[in-house]
């Protein structure tokens, strides 16, 4: 389902205007690390209308880091953080364009 972001984001259109919101929707953000700070940043960014993302993180979700990862739960333990985050933000807004890279740390 394609949603109308201008309708969903109409409250911030008072500040940004339609043109400002269009600019935000086209900004490409590369986010390195999607856990403690990264996952809330990603969530709020998508909710604000940023639609073009590259997610980079080498980790898989573990029970010990569930308290910092706001985009998953117990069922996601053992899964890639970037894939889990990608799926969640696309559920929030199907207009999101997202590349998930599970980079290997050296």
C-alpha atoms as one frame of an Amber mdcrd trajectory, in Angstrom:
protein
   0.000   0.000   0.000   1.382   3.397  -0.985   0.499   6.024   1.574   0.202
   9.740   1.024   3.049  11.176   3.089   1.756  14.724   2.766  -1.451  13.680
   4.497   0.429  11.747   7.202   2.890  14.577   7.790   0.462  17.478   7.500
   1.285  18.879  10.944   4.923  19.516  10.045   3.937  20.942   6.663   2.960
  24.120   8.551   6.651  24.605   9.341   8.403  23.097   6.316   5.855  23.633
   3.584   5.276  21.152   0.777   8.577  22.020  -0.913  10.544  21.538   2.312
   8.923  18.151   2.881   9.718  17.122  -0.694  13.381  17.994  -0.086  13.446
  15.927   3.117  11.937  12.947   1.325  14.807  12.967  -1.201  17.725  13.309
   1.232  19.862  10.146   1.306  21.119   9.197   4.773  23.849   6.641   5.449
  23.517   5.428   9.023  26.471   3.526  10.477  25.265   1.614  13.522  21.589
   0.893  14.070  21.549   0.022  17.751  21.556   2.363  20.783  21.498   5.743
  19.051  21.031   4.580  15.476  17.713   2.749  15.795  15.806   5.650  17.417
  17.408   8.078  14.935  16.234   5.853  12.071  12.742   5.467  13.507  12.214
   9.191  14.078  13.804  10.025  10.729  11.336   7.794   8.897   8.438   9.191
  10.916   9.570  12.707   9.907   9.515  11.760   6.221  13.142  10.921   5.389
  12.719   8.082   2.898  16.135   7.199   1.440  18.423   5.186   3.759  21.596
   3.121   3.717  21.980   1.105   6.929  25.387  -0.285   7.894  26.026  -2.478
  10.944  27.929  -5.768  11.353  25.959  -7.068  14.328  23.126  -9.467  14.867
  20.527  -8.838  17.522  21.261 -10.458  20.878  19.264 -10.581  24.086  21.842
  -8.298  25.716  21.222  -5.454  23.257  17.425  -5.616  22.966  17.130  -2.762
  25.462  18.882  -0.416  22.999  17.371  -1.600  19.709  13.913  -0.044  19.368
  13.016  -1.722  16.078  12.881  -5.368  17.123  11.975  -7.838  19.813  12.576
 -11.337  21.108  11.518 -12.940  17.822  14.372 -11.091  16.075  17.234 -12.441
  18.212  19.949 -13.853  15.958  18.862 -11.782  12.956  20.890  -9.047  11.312
  20.171  -5.676  12.916  20.135  -3.908   9.553  17.691  -6.371   7.972  15.427
  -6.252  11.018  15.502  -2.434  11.009  14.899  -2.331   7.242  11.804  -4.536
   7.516  10.388  -2.475  10.382  10.779   0.911   8.702   9.201  -0.389   5.498
   6.231  -1.549   7.604   6.016   1.967   9.032   6.242   3.624   5.620   6.155
   1.505   2.444   7.587   4.471   0.493  10.963   4.031   2.211  13.938   3.144
   0.021  16.488   1.275   2.110  19.708  -0.640   1.476  20.854  -2.809   4.388
  24.556  -3.663   4.571  25.717  -6.076   7.242  29.311  -4.883   7.152  31.943
  -7.124   8.658  34.082  -5.367  11.241  37.817  -5.973  11.094
